Amino acid sequence: MKRPATYKNCLDRLLTLLDFEKFSGPRGPRVKFNLSRMYALLSVLGDPHKNGRVIHVAGSKGKGSVTAMVSSILCSNGYQVGMFSSPHIHTFRERIRINGKPISKEVFVDLVEKVWPMIQEIGSRTSFGAVTLFETLTAMAFVHFKESKTDFQVVEVGLGGKLDSTNVVDPMVTVITPISFDHMHILGDTLTDIAREKAGIIKKGVPVIVAPQSSEPMEVIRNVARTKDAPMLEVESDFEWLLNNRDLKKQSVRIQTIYKTYFVNLSLLGNYQIANAATAIGVVERLQSLGHGISSDAISQGLENVVWPCRMEVLQDSPILVVDGAHNPQSIRSVMASLPTYFDFNKLVVIFGTSRDKDLEEMIKEISLVRPTVVVVKSRHPRAADPDILFKNFQNYQISVSTNKSIADAIEYGLDAAGDRGLVLVTGSLFVAAEVREIVLDIDPELYF
């Protein structure tokens, strides 16, 4: 008699699949990306991705935040909202949400049991090759959203856009958040190449909301939108926003769109989160123009209640302890620039760890510009960079740097070094930020490595 599947059994089963998140740079497995395998998998599952009201979000920075904001606004208006995002912070179940809440272990098990026979069937067809972990999770999300009879689905791209496994949807609106250098071994070596991949989610005649961009990616996006007759809203040129006030829990902002002025208490801190909120409002206003009722109160409430951990998140206030998963030079620059605007402190300690495939030298350069005390660490993730390499790079800038054997030790050291009026920033990787969050908030993590 077959034993009932458990959550751990299902996780173990999924972790036998190819997972590109474990690999760094060109040393990872060589796979030709295309969508034929994903379409085949969804076909044998009954095409659960079809006929949903989808908002599809791509970008290098802020795509998770915008996804969470749009989802929160729609939930605040009473809609049943499915959300798919990656990576997760503490558990795989976070990647698939209904009304902002991660699916339960029971639902997760049920979904794995439903899709697993099809995973094996597609994998046995030599023309397609083995289904990946991300493709499986994407299929699980679509199955669950269909079964949950969602009113809307807010779907975040995993990597790139054009050939990402989420790019099988027929969206109502597409969104492109700021594009920067990231995943260059897959997406290309120039911003033009990367933008071309991200812009691959733009569909013929489907409105596209574009967050602030540098000139090179914006030109690519404009050309693709023009070619596909996709109405385009450029948030930076069409909207205005202003920070009015802030504390450790929220920021009060004014956002002026083409149609209306919004006064919002935004729960996520950082100048870039105001731009993300403006982008989310642009999405919602487009949905309104398509005939979907969404009140101004729902917009304000959704942005005030949105929860998106490890994005300039304050874990304690004396000394101030902030975690932020910035993992490329542009994101690091944004975080460092936001600190003096949002916090009052007399000393800065940075706990830094990142992945091998990231632009270590440029991130370290951005941090070193403000002359903090630095502690380098290593997360448990297989892609984690060697702390000795980070240590030597920081030493090149002649700043105070040390290394700790454990992240727990680094937190203790950092808080002590900062003093009561100091600030400790944990950054460089979502994996490092997540581990700090687990220690400080006493969260029991899922361990895979």
N, C-alpha and C positions, 0 to 999 in steps of 0.2 A: 504494500500500500504506500502510495506516494505521500511523503510528509508535506504539510502545508509550508509554503514559502515564508520566510521571515524577511524582515527589512535587511538584516545583515547578509543573508543569502543573496538577495537581489542586488545589493551593492557589490558584493563580490563578483556576481555574474557580470554586471555592467563593466566592472573594472578590468575584465578580460578583453574588452574591446579596445581598439586603437584610440588613444587619447592624445591629441596634439598639444593639449595644455601641459603635458608632462615634458615636452621636448623643447629644446632651445636652439633657435637658429637653424642653419643648414645641416646640423648634425642629426636632426630629426629624420623620420622615415620619408622616403620619396614617394609621394602620392600625387597623381594627376587629379586635380579638383574638377569635378563637373557635377551637375545636378541629376544625371540620369538615375543613379542609385537611389537618391532621395525620392524622386518621382515614383520609382518602382516600389519602394517601401510603402509610400503613402497609398499607392494604388491597391496593394494587397490588404491594406488596413481600411479600405473603403473611402479613400480620399477625404480624411477628416479636416483638411486644411481649406477645403472649398466652402464658399458661401458665408464665410465669417466677415464681420466688419473689422478690418485690420488696420492698425496704424503701425507702419514699419519704420524702424529707427536704426540708422547707421551713423558712423562717425568714429573718430579716434578718441575724443575727450567728451565727457558729459552725456554720452548716449544712455548710460544706465540711469543717470539722474533725470533726464528728460522722460525716459520711459516710466520711471516711478512717479514723476509729477503728473503726467497725462493720466496714468492709471488712477492716481489718488483723486484727481479732479472728477473723473467719470464716476468713480465709486461714490464720491460725495454727492453726486446728483442722483444716486439710487440705481445706477446701472450695475448689471452683473459683468464684471470685468476680469478677463484672463490676462495674465502678464507672464511673459517668458523673457528671462535675462540670464546673463552669464558674465564672469564666473560667479560662483556662490561664495559667501563669506564663511559660514560655519557648517552648512549641510546642503547636500544636493537638492533637498526638497525646496530650498529657496528659489530655485530656478523656475519653478512652475507655481504660480500663485493664482488664487481666486480672491478678488476683492482685497488685495494686498497681503493676504495671509498665505504662507507656504502650505503646500498640500501636506496632509498627514502621512505618517508612515504606512498606514493601511492603504491609502489611496496610491501611494508610490508603489507598493507591492503589487496592487491590482493592475496598475499600468504596465509594470515590467512583465507580469504574467501574460498580459494581453498581447504585447508587442513581440515578446521573445521568439515565439514560433516563426513570426514573419522575418525577424532579424536573421534567424538561421536559414530560412528559405531563400532570402535574397543573397545572403552570404555564400550559399552553395552554388549560385549561378556564376560561373567563372567570368562572364562578360561584365559583371558589376563589381566583384570583389567584396571584401568584408565591410559590413556597415560599421561606421565609427561610433564612438560614445556620444559625440555631440549630435550626430544625426539621430541616434536613438532617443536622446532626451528631447530633441525637437519634435519628433514623431509623437512621443508620449504627451507633450504639451498640447499638440493639435487634437489628439484623441480626447484628452481631458476637457479641453475647451468646448469641443463639440458635445460631449456628454453632459457638461455643466450648463449647456444652453446659454453661453455667454452672449451679452449684447455687443460687447466690443472685445477685441484682442489687441493688446499692445505688445509688439514683438520686437525685441532687440536683436540686431545682427550679432553673430558671434565673432566673425573675423572677415574683414573686407566688406563684401556686399554682393557683388555680381555672382559669385559662385558659392556663397554661403548657403548652408542647408535651409535657412529660413526664407531664402529668396524664391520660394515656390508659391507665395501668397499672391492674391489679387487685392492689393490694399486700397483703402479709401483715400489715405493720405500717406505720403512718405516724408521722412525727416532726415536731414543730414546735419549732425552736430559738428563742431570744429574738427578739422582734419589736420593731423600733424604726422611726423615721422614715427612709425611704429610697425612692427611685423614686416620689416623691409625685405626679409629673406623670402617672403611669400608674395607681398603686395607690390614690391618694386622699390627702386632706390631713389625715386624723385617724388615730390609732392604731386606732380601731374599724374604719375603712374598710380599712386595711392588713391588720389581723388577719382580717377577713372574707375577703379574697383569699387569704391564707396558709392559712386553715382550709378552703379549698375543696378541699384534697387529702384531707380526712377522708372515709372511705367508710362506708357502712352496715355496722355490725357489726364493723368492722375496728379493732383496738386502736390507740390513739394515745398516743405517749409525748411529754409536753410538758416542755420545759426551763423553767428559771426565767423568769417573765414579770412585767411590771408588771401592775397590776390591770385596766386597760382591755382589753388583748389577752386576758388570761386569761379574763375574763368572756365574751368573744366565743367563744373556743375551747370553753369549757365548754358554752355554749348549742348550738353546732353539734354537739358530740359527743353531747350529750343528745338532740338531735333525730334524730341518725342512729344512736342506740343503739350508739355506739362506746365500748368500755371505755377508760377514760382513766387514765393514770398521771401524776401531777404530781410531777416529780422533786424540786422544792424542798421540798415538804411531806412526801413519803414517804421521802426519802433524807437522809442526812447525810454530810458530807465534811470532811476536815481535812488541811491541809498539815503534814507532819512535818519535811521537810528539803528542801533544794534546792541545786543547783550550776548551772554554766553549761550543762549538757547534759541535765539531767532534774530532776524533782521527785518526791519520795517522798510518797505520799498514802494516806490511809485513806478508803475509801468504804463506808458502811453502807447496804445496801438493806433492803427488807422481809424478804429471805430470808437474807442473808449479809453478812459483812464481808470486804472486799477490801483487801489491802495491795499497792499498785501503784507501780512506778517509771515515771512517765509521761514520755515523751520530749518532749512539748510543754509549754512554760513558760507561766505566767500563771494567776491565780486563776480566770479564766473557763474555762480549759482543764480544770480539775478538774470544774467543772459540766458541761462538754461530755463528759468521760469518764464521769461519773455517768449522763448521758443515754444514752450509748452502751451502758453496762452495762444500763440499763433496757430498751433495745431487745433486747439479747441474752438477758436473762432472759425476756422475752416470747416470743422464739423458742424458748427451752428449754421453756416452758410449752406451746408448740404441738407439742412432740414432737421438736425438732431437737437433736441431741447437740452440746453446746458445753461444753468443760471449763473449769474455773476457771483451769487453767494457760494455756489458749488466751487467755482474757480478759487475764490478766497479761502474757503475751508479746505479744499484739497491741497493747496500750496502750504497752508499753515500746518496741516496734519501729516504731510508726506514724511516718510521715514526711509532713509537710505544710508545705512551705516558705512563708516570708514571714509566718509567724504567730509573732511574738516569737522569731524565729530568730536565734541568735547566730552571726555570721560570723567574728568574731575576738575575742580576749580581752584585748588590751592595745594601745591602749584597747579597751574593749568596744564592738563594733559590732553593733547589733540592727536587723533589718528587720521591720516589721510593716505589713500592708496595711490597717490600720484606715482606714475612709473615711466614717464618720459620727460625730457627736458622742459617742454612747454608747460606741462602740468606742474612740475616742480616750481617753475618760475611763477606761475599763477598763485600757487599756495604761499610761496615765500613773500610775494608782493601783498597778499591779503592779510598776513599775520599782524602787521602794525595797525592796520585799519580796524581789525575786529577784536584785538586783545591788547590789554595794558600789561606790560611785563618789563622787567629790567635785565633779564638774562635769558638767552635762548639755548636750549640743548636739543640737538637733533639725533634721534635714534634712527639709523638708516640701514636698510637692507633691501636688496633688489634681486632681479633675475639676471642670469648670465647673458641673455640675449638682448638686454636693454643697452641704451647708450650711457654706459657708466660714467665716462669721462665728462660728458656734458651735464649730466645730472649733478655730479659732484661739484663741477664748476659753479653751477647755479646756487647750490647750497653754500659753498665757500665764500661767495660774494658778501654774505652778511656776517661772516666771521663767528659762527656759533661754536659751542663745544659739541663735538660729535662722538657718538658711540656707534660703531658698526656691528651688525648682527647678521645672523643667517637663519632664515626660516626653515621649516621642515620640508618645504617643497623641493622636488628633485632638480628644478631649474635654478635654485638659489645660487647666487654668486658667492664666491669664496671671500670671506671677510678679510683675509690677508691682502687680497688684491684691492679691495675697497680702502683698507687702511693705508696702503702705500699711495693710492691716488689722492686721498685727503692730505697726506703728509706733504705732497708736492705743493700744497697751498699754505703750508706752514701755519696750520691751525691746530688747536688742541683736539686730538683724536685718540680714542682708545677702543679696545674690542673686548667683548664679554662672551663667556662660554655659553650663556643662555639668554634668551629674551627676558625671562623673569629677572635675572641679575641686572640686565641693562635698564629695565624700568626702575628698579630700586636705585641704581646708581644715578640715573638721569634725574629722578625726582629730588634726590638728595643734592645733586650738583646745582639744580635750578634754584632751590630755595623757595621760600613762601611766595615771593613775588615774581618768580620765574615762569617760563613756559617750556614744556617738553613737547616736541613735535616728533611723531613717529611717521615715517614716510618712506617712499621708494618702491613699495609693493603692497598690493592688497593682501598678500599672504602674510607679510610681517604685521600689517595693521590688524588683521584678523586674529593673529596669535596674541597680540597685546590686548585686544578687546576680550578675548577668552579669559585671559589671566585676571584682568581688572574687574570684569563683570561676572566672573566665576561661571563661564559658559562651558559646558562639556562638548568638546569638538568631535567631529567625525574624523578618524584617522585612516588614511589610505596608503601612506608611503612607508 
